[in-house]
């Protein structure tokens, strides 16, 4: 398994892939912002149904766009586990006490679960889950260099864009270095047939020393590589921003699409 499986871009011939990267970045940010602005539902059944309808519309639109991008309906669902850390961080909301006295739904030891806390937790979990899928759809349909150009075009500081680009590019280089270190360790850690390997605490101590040595070696190699890369970039005139051809003006059709989508997100909040 090669480390390039981390690259999330999925080359396809689709309408979504042909959209300008600036349009996709702006729409993704507006989509995530509109999700975060959806209020928490109250205990009334009508309010719960209204908020649930908003989340259902967003999810159905995501599935349609994933199908339109020829990624398949299950592509986003399989990778949406990235939202799990955000969902776990929302667990304390389950034990939020309501403003008015109400009977709890249940308890975990001394902690009681109320309806208000459950609704808040489910709402935040759905927001995180859908926002991660929006980001995944944008990354899967946009090449990374175009994504960096779009971020710079919408006004992100060039230092932030440069840091993001260099981190992503050399993440693969460092990961390849880790794979080589692991391969070297495996080649030097074989056991003699008929002899038992280290067990228990002795094996834990041995593996700890090996991992510590690998981490130190990776750190030193990273520093040396960073110096070589830095001097090579300075020698080629790098001043903090990657030079590229100017981006073309957005076509009228894409401008209309951008305006229509922003109106849809605004109407979603008013629903």
C-alpha positions, 0 to 999 in steps of 0.5 A: 500500500503506497502513501498516495492513497491519502490523496482524496482527489478523484479524477472524473469527467463530470459537471462538478469537476469542471466547475471553477475551483473558486466557485466550489470553495465559496459554495463549500464555505457558505454551505458549512456556514449555513449549516452552523447557523441552523438553530437548535430545535426546541421540544415542540414537535413542529420545530423538530420536524422543521429542523429535521427537514432542513438536514434531510434536504442538505443530505439529499442534495449532497447525495445528488451532487456526489452522484452527479460528480460520478463518485457514487452515493456511498463515497461520502458515507464511507468517509464521513467517519472523519466527523467522529471526533467532533461528534465525541466532543459534543457528548457533554451536550447530552447532559445539559440541564433544561431552563425549566424543570423537566423529567430526565430521559435516563441517566448514566450514573450521576449524570441525567439525560434530558430531551433538550440535551439530546436534541442539541447533541443530535443537531451538532452531530448532524452539523458536523457529519454534513459539514465533513461531507461537504468538505470531502466533496469539494476535495474529491472534485478539485485538484489541490493546486487549483484549490490553493489558487482558489483560496488565494483568489478569495483573499486568504493570506499568502503565508497561510496558503503557502503553509497549507500547500507545503504541509500537504505536499511534503506530508507524502514525502515524510510518510514515504520516509516513515514507510522506509524506516518501517521496512528497514526495521522489519528487515532487521527484526526477523526471528530465528525459526524454532526460537521464541521471540521476546515476550511480555515486558522485554518486548515492550521495552525493546519496541519502545527503544526501536520506536524512539530511535525511529522517531529521532531518525525521522526528526533529524532526516526531516530537519536536513530535508527541510534545509535542503528544500528551503535553500533550493526554493530560495535559489529559484526565487521563491518569496512565499507565493507560488507563481502561476498564470492569472485565473480567468474571469468567471463565466456568466453561467458560473456566476449565475450558479454561484448566486443561485446557490447562495440564495438557496443557502439563505432560504434554507436558514429562513425555512 
